[in-house]
Amino acid sequence: MLVAIDARELTSGRPGGYRSYVAGLLWGFTEVDNTNHYVIYVDSAQLPESVRLPQNSQVKIVPGNRIIQDLVRLRRQISVDSPDLVHFPCNYGLRGLGVPTVITVHDCFFMDEPLRGDLKRQFLNRYTAFMCRCSLRTAKAVVTVSEYSRAEIIRRLRPTSNIDVIYPACPPALKSDEVEGKSDAGKYFLFIASTEPRKNSCLVVKAFARSHASRDGCKLCAVCSGRAAARRVAKTAKERGVDGAVKILFNVTDAELRALYRSAAAFVFPSLKEGFGLPPLEAMSNGCPVLASRVTAIPEVLGDAALYFDPADEEDLARKLDQVWQNIDVRAQLIDKGYRQAGKYSWKETASRILALYERTVESG
C-alpha cells in the first residue's frame, strides 16, 4: 500500500498542535510499520531535526502558498504519485482526487474565530472552514481526537462518513519515561501564554495576583507564543501589581520546556475550549502537577489526574494555586496520577489504529 500524507505543517513555520500531531503520527509509523510505502508532502526542505520518518518513505516538496498548493500543485503531485490513499491530518482535505481520502479534524474552533484582528488569520480560518465542509462530504474516513470533538463535528459539520476517535499522545521528544517522580515543588508556576482568546492566558496572572503564593516568594513563569502575548502578560501583571514576580520567556526549545515542567510547582492550563489539549499531558509526563480548566475535552483527556478550576473564576484558580503551593501531599498525588494518566496515551497505539483504518478504507474502495 502506498500512503500519501499531507505533512505541510511540519515545514510551515507555525509551531503548535497540528505540527505535533503530524510529527507524532510519523514517529508512530516508524514503530509499527515496515511494510507499506509512504510519500510525505512538505512545502520546504527544512524538516525539523526531531522528525522521524517511517521506513520506505519519500519526501516531496510542494512549493507555493497554501492555496496554490491546494488548487494546483499538491493535486498535480498526488496525480503523479498515484497513492492508494491520502491522509490529510490538519482539519481539511481535497476533493476530486480519484483516490480515497482520510481527514483528521481536531476541532471546530477555527469556525468561531471573530472577524477582527489579523487579516491573514481571518482569511485562513474562513478558508479552512470552507475547505473542511467541502472535503468532509467526499472523505472515505474521518478521524478526530476526542469524544467531545466528535460530538461537535457531528453537530456542526454533519459529515457523511463515520468518525473514529483516535487519541494522540505526547510529542516523542517530550515523553520522559526515565524521569523519576518528585514530591518537592519548584519556586514557580508555569503556563503557556497566547493571544488567542480561547486560551484565556491572562486569567493565570490575575489569579496569581490574588493568591497567597504570590506573597510567599512564588514566581510565575510565562512561556509566550510571541511578542504580542508577552506584552499582554506584562500589562496584566503590572495592572495587578505582580510584575516583579512574573518572568516572560521566548523561543523555548523542547529541552528547555521539559526542564521547566520538571522544576515547576505546577503547570496551569486555563483554556476555555480544547479539542484535546496536549500541554497538560506533556507536563504530566514530565512529573509536573497540573491545574486545568474543567471544560470541553480537557477532563476527558486528563481524567482524575488534574486539579480542576472554573476558567471564568479568578478566585477559584487562586485557591487552587494556594492548595498546590502549600500542600506537598497534594503535589505528590497529582504527580503520581499524572504519570499514570500520560502513560495511557501512546503514538505507537495511535499509529496502529490509524494504519488499521487505512487498510479498511483501501479495502472498501
Beta strands, then each sheet from edge to edge (+ up, - down):
strand 1: 2-6
strand 2: 37-42
strand 3: 57-61
strand 4: 85-88
strand 5: 101-104
strand 6: 141-144
strand 7: 163-165
strand 8: 188-193
strand 9: 219-224
strand 10: 246-249
strand 11: 266-269
strand 12: 290-293
strand 13: 307-309
sheet 1: 3+ 2+ 1+ 4+ 5+ 6+ 7+
sheet 2: 10+ 9+ 8+ 11+ 12+ 13+
end
